Amino acid sequence: MKMLKMLLIAGVMLLPCVVGGQTPEERFRKGVQLFFEGRIKESLVEWDAQVAAQPSSLPFHWQRGIALYYAGRYQDGRDQFEVHQKVNPEDVENAVWHYLCVAKLESPEAARKVYIPITDDERVPMKEVHALFAGKGKEEAVVAAAAKAGGEAVAYADLYLGLYAEANGRKEEAKKRMMAAAAAFSGGSYMGEVSRVHCRLRGWKAEATPPVPGKRAAGELPAGATPR
């Protein structure tokens, strides 16, 4: 997800109160660990407790929305991405995960009718990804934009092309793209972990990528950041 969200990693609104013997930040971090282990329902126990104790953290909690999708709680996931859009209105990834939840609840056609419009996400290849899910773009355009940019743009292209293929019933293409994404993302990338969790949940073998030295681990708050 957007760097804004990595910096405001659901802990931005966490106050140092104790809930059930744990602070909201501890709940958040435990939820991240459980999610990365593929223990989706258990991660949601932590994150649901976190937002119940501290409702102000809910709009920022896109990680919870992704977990809700994998837990099959599609209406809750839809609601989470809609509230997140209010605090992060120009994020293609949020629009896509909202689409995925609605597609599961209803259909891809219904998801396109309520697709969140985004006009100012400059990350490559997000413009092309948004157009694809809107039914106005081509998969080739996503691939071309990512290839031109290089680096993790290619991993993001594979991730969202895989999710698009799966939403449209193309299982083999989804498997190919998601496994490519799981291999391409660098260690420490939250969405890289999402791609690897996706593969494990589908029974596709995807190995973890070693972390890049000096790079903040996924789910880790920035150095010097304090919950508030």
N, C-alpha and C positions, 0 to 999 in steps of 0.2 A: 504494500500500500504506500501512499505518498509519504515522503520524508516528514511532512507535517505530522502525520499520524505516528510515525516511529518516534518522533520527539515527544509527542503527547500520548504516549503509549498506554492509554487508559489509566495510568497512574497520575495524570496531571490533576485530577480532581480528588485524589485520595487524601483524606484527612487522617491524622495519626490516632484514630480511635480504634478500639479493640472490639471485634465482633466474634463471639464464640471462641475466645481465646486467641484469635488471629486478627491482625490489622488488615484493612482492605488491600494494602499493598502486598501483604503476604498471601492473601487470597488470590490476587491477580497473578503473582509469580507462580504460585502452585498450579493455577489453572493453565498457564503457559506450558509448564513442564508436562502436565498430564496430556494436554493437547498434542504436544510434540511426540509423546509416547503412543499416540493413537487412542488414548482413553477419553473419548469425546464426552460421553455422558458425565464422567467424573470431573472433567474440566469445567463443565457447565454447572455442576454442583457448587464449585468454588466461585465461578463468575456470577451465577445467579445470587449467591449469598452476598457477594461484593456489592452488586448494584441494588439489592434489596436494602442493605444497610446504608448505602450511600447513593441515592438516586441521581445525584449530580454527576456521577461518573458514567451513567448510562449512555448519553449521547456520544461519548468519545470511544465507546467500547466496540469498535469494528471487529476485534478478535472474537468477541462473543458471537457476533453475527455469523462469521464463518463457521464456528463450531455448531451453531444452531442449524445451519445448512446440512452439515455432515450428520447431525443427530436426527435429521428428518423433521425437525420442528420448523417447517418452512414458513408458517405464518409469523411465528416469533422472529425468525430471521428477517422476513420482509419488514416487520415493524422496526427491528434494530437498524437496518440500513436506511430506512426512511428517517428515523430520528438522527442518525449520524449525518445524513445529508444536510441537516440544518446547521451543523457546526463545521462541516467540511464540504461545501457545495460544489466544488469543482474537481471532483475525483472520479475518474472513469471507473476505477476498480469498484468503488462503492456502487455505482450504477449497475455494473455487471453482476455483482453478487445479489443485488436486489432483483435483477432480471432472472437469475438462476432460481431464486426462491419462488418467484411468481410462476416461472415455467414449470416447476415441480407441482405447485399448487393447482395450476390450471393448464397452460400450454405455452410454448414459445410465442405463439401468435398473441396470446393475451398479455404476455410479458412485454412484448414490443409496444403494445398500446399504452402501457404505463411506464415505459422506459424513461429513466431520469435524464433530462437533457444536460449535457456538459459542453461548455464552449471554451474553457480556459485551462485544460490540463496539457501542459507542453511536453510532458515526458513521452519519449518514443518507446513503443509505437501506440500510445494510448488513443490518439486521434483515430487511427485506423481500427483499433479494437472497438472503440465506441461505435463507429460507423457499421462495423460488421454485425454487432449485436442488434443494432437498430434496423438491420435489413437493408442498409444502403451502401454497404461496402463489401469488399471481397477478401477472402483469406490471403490471396496472393499479395494484396496491398499491405497486409500486416507483416507478412514474411519479408517483403522488399524493404519496408521501412526499418524493420529490426536489423536486417542484414547490413544495411547502409550504416546504421548507428553502431552496430557491433556490441560487444560486452554483454551485460545482463539484459539489454533490450531483446536479445535473441531468446533468453530464458523466459522473459515475460511474454513474448510472442507465443512460445510453445505452451506456456501455462494457459493462456486465455484461448488459444486455438483448441487446446485439449478440452477445456471446459465447454467451449462452443460446440465441439463435435459431440461430446457426451450429452449435452442438452438437446441435441437434435438426433439422438439415437445412433450415432456412428461410433460404435464401441471400439473397434480396432484402431480407428484414427485417433480417438481419445487416448487410448493406451499408448500409442506411439508418441503422441505429443507430450503427454504428462510425464512419461518416463524420460523423454529428452529434457524437459524442464527440470525434473528432479536432479538430473546429472549436471545440468548447465549452471544452475544457481550456485553462487559462492556460499561457503559456510558463513553463518551469521545472518543470513537473509530470512526474514520471517516468511515471506511468500515462497522462498525455497523450501522451508519446512512444510508449508501448506502443500506444496506439490508432492513432497515425499510422503506426507500423511495420506494424501489422496491415493497415491499408488498402493500404500500398505493396506488401506481400507478396501481397495478393490482387488487385493490379492496379487498385485503386480510388484515384483521385486525392484526396490529402489534403494540404493545405498546412500547413507548420509555423506555429505561433502565435508571434508575437514575445514575448520574455521580458518579464515584468513588472519594471519598475525596482525594484531593491532586493531582489528575491526571489532566493533561492538557486537556482542552476540544478540541473536534475535530474542526479543523480550526483555532485554536489559535496558534500564534507564540510562540516559546520558550521564557522563561523569559530572558530578557536582549538582545534579538535579535532586531536588527534594520534593516529596509528595506534599500537596497542599489541599 
